[in-house]
């Protein structure tokens, strides 16, 4: 399997999205993905923490298009249990 890592622009998209939804500055604490599908899309789950307190804020679902990484977008904030 080819090595995969998030680009700076993809991290910023996830951080900005989480900050807008939670009304506090956030940073990427951890991320995971399970591979690329037949169409070239990778679903990445990003765990976002508060930049002020360091506590968990939300999980952001980032869709990464491997053929053109500029087309990556944030799909949604995952519901917390």
C-alpha positions as CSV (number, residue, x, y, z in Angstrom):
1,X,0.0,0.0,0.0
2,X,1.2,3.5,-0.9
3,X,2.3,5.7,2.0
4,X,-0.4,8.3,2.9
5,X,-0.1,11.5,4.9
6,X,-2.4,14.6,5.2
7,X,-1.2,17.7,3.4
8,X,-1.1,21.1,5.3
9,X,-4.0,22.4,3.4
10,X,-6.2,19.4,4.3
11,X,-5.3,19.8,8.0
12,X,-6.2,23.5,7.8
13,X,-9.6,22.7,6.2
14,X,-10.4,20.3,9.0
15,X,-9.2,22.7,11.7
16,X,-11.1,25.6,10.2
17,X,-14.3,23.6,9.9
18,X,-14.1,22.3,13.5
19,X,-13.4,25.8,14.8
20,X,-16.4,27.2,13.0
21,X,-18.7,24.5,14.4
22,X,-17.4,24.6,18.0
23,X,-16.7,28.4,18.2
24,X,-13.3,27.8,19.7
25,X,-9.8,27.3,18.1
26,X,-9.0,23.7,17.3
27,X,-6.1,21.6,16.2
28,X,-5.7,18.1,14.7
29,X,-4.8,15.6,17.4
30,X,-5.1,12.4,15.5
31,X,-6.4,11.0,12.2
32,X,-7.1,7.6,10.6
33,X,-8.1,6.2,7.3
34,X,-8.9,2.7,5.9
35,X,-7.6,3.0,2.4
36,X,-8.6,4.3,-1.0
37,X,-11.8,3.2,-2.8
38,X,-12.1,2.3,-6.5
39,X,-12.8,5.9,-7.5
40,X,-9.7,7.3,-5.8
41,X,-11.4,8.7,-2.6
42,X,-10.0,8.2,0.9
43,X,-12.2,8.8,3.9
44,X,-10.2,10.3,6.7
45,X,-11.5,10.7,10.3
46,X,-9.8,13.6,12.1
47,X,-10.0,14.0,15.9
48,X,-10.0,17.6,16.8
49,X,-9.0,19.0,20.2
50,X,-9.4,22.5,21.7
51,X,-6.3,24.7,21.3
52,X,-7.1,26.3,24.6
53,X,-7.8,23.4,26.9
54,X,-6.5,20.4,24.9
55,X,-9.8,18.5,25.4
56,X,-11.6,16.6,22.7
57,X,-14.0,18.7,20.6
58,X,-15.2,16.6,17.7
59,X,-14.4,14.2,14.9
60,X,-14.3,15.6,11.4
61,X,-14.9,13.5,8.3
62,X,-12.5,14.6,5.6
63,X,-12.9,13.3,2.0
64,X,-9.6,13.2,0.1
65,X,-9.5,12.7,-3.7
66,X,-6.1,11.1,-4.3
67,X,-6.0,12.0,-8.0
68,X,-6.2,15.7,-7.3
69,X,-5.6,16.6,-3.6
70,X,-6.9,20.1,-4.1
71,X,-10.4,18.7,-4.4
72,X,-10.4,17.4,-0.8
73,X,-13.3,18.6,1.3
74,X,-14.8,18.3,4.8
75,X,-18.0,16.2,4.6
76,X,-19.3,16.6,8.2
77,X,-18.7,16.6,11.9
78,X,-19.3,13.1,13.2
79,X,-21.8,12.7,16.0
80,X,-20.3,12.1,19.4
81,X,-21.5,9.3,21.6
